[in-house]
């Protein structure tokens, strides 16, 4: 199961690079790397599940949480592929 806390609310359209890269990594890149590492083993066994807990913001973005909205939507998009490609 993947879940990480989101970035703080940000005024304006874009947050700082420091906040953005740290939370982008925690909320999207790390879960994708984990899935990429686990999926070949699950495929070899013929079974496996990955559960990503993201946010309701995937369906309806939350004002002031642009960084979180983007990272969680990106992870959901990647994971919703029928067979995500390894990175």
C-alpha positions as CSV (number, residue, x, y, z in Angstrom):
1,X,0.0,0.0,0.0
2,X,1.3,3.4,-0.9
3,X,0.3,6.6,0.9
4,X,2.2,9.8,1.7
5,X,1.3,13.1,3.2
6,X,0.8,15.9,0.8
7,X,2.5,19.3,0.4
8,X,1.3,22.3,2.3
9,X,-1.3,24.6,0.7
10,X,0.4,27.1,-1.6
11,X,-0.8,30.6,-2.5
12,X,-0.7,31.2,-6.2
13,X,-0.4,28.8,-9.1
14,X,3.1,27.4,-8.4
15,X,4.8,26.4,-5.2
16,X,8.5,26.7,-4.5
17,X,10.9,24.3,-6.2
18,X,12.0,22.9,-2.8
19,X,8.4,22.1,-1.7
20,X,7.5,20.9,-5.2
21,X,10.4,18.4,-5.8
22,X,10.2,16.9,-2.3
23,X,6.5,16.2,-2.4
24,X,6.5,15.3,-6.1
25,X,9.0,12.6,-5.2
26,X,7.1,11.3,-2.2
27,X,3.6,11.4,-3.7
28,X,4.3,10.3,-7.3
29,X,7.8,9.1,-8.1
30,X,8.5,6.9,-5.1
31,X,5.2,4.9,-5.5
32,X,5.9,4.5,-9.3
33,X,9.4,3.2,-8.5
34,X,8.0,0.8,-6.0
35,X,5.4,-0.5,-8.5
36,X,8.1,-0.8,-11.1
37,X,10.2,-2.9,-8.7
38,X,7.3,-5.2,-7.6
39,X,5.3,-5.7,-10.8
40,X,7.8,-8.1,-12.5
41,X,7.7,-10.3,-9.4
42,X,4.0,-10.2,-9.2
43,X,3.7,-11.0,-12.9
44,X,6.0,-14.0,-12.5
45,X,3.8,-15.3,-9.6
46,X,0.7,-14.6,-11.6
47,X,-0.8,-12.6,-8.8
48,X,-0.4,-9.4,-6.9
49,X,-2.0,-6.1,-5.9
50,X,-0.8,-2.6,-5.4
51,X,-3.0,-0.2,-3.5
52,X,-2.3,3.5,-4.0
53,X,-4.2,5.8,-1.6
54,X,-4.3,9.2,-3.3
55,X,-7.0,11.8,-2.8
56,X,-10.5,12.9,-3.9
57,X,-8.6,15.7,-5.7
58,X,-8.0,13.2,-8.5
59,X,-11.6,13.7,-9.5
60,X,-12.1,17.3,-8.2
61,X,-9.0,19.4,-7.6
62,X,-8.9,21.1,-4.2
63,X,-8.2,24.8,-4.2
64,X,-4.8,25.8,-2.8
65,X,-3.5,22.2,-3.2
66,X,-2.2,22.4,-6.7
67,X,1.0,20.5,-6.0
68,X,-0.9,17.7,-4.3
69,X,-3.6,17.6,-7.0
70,X,-1.0,17.3,-9.7
71,X,1.2,14.6,-8.0
72,X,-1.8,12.4,-7.0
73,X,-3.5,12.7,-10.5
74,X,-0.1,11.7,-12.1
75,X,0.2,8.7,-9.9
76,X,-3.4,7.7,-10.5
77,X,-2.9,8.1,-14.3
78,X,0.3,5.9,-14.2
79,X,-1.3,3.2,-12.1
80,X,-4.5,3.1,-14.1
81,X,-2.7,1.7,-17.1
82,X,-3.5,-1.9,-17.7
83,X,0.2,-2.8,-17.5
84,X,2.4,0.1,-16.4
85,X,5.8,0.2,-18.0
86,X,8.8,-0.1,-15.8
87,X,10.8,3.1,-15.3
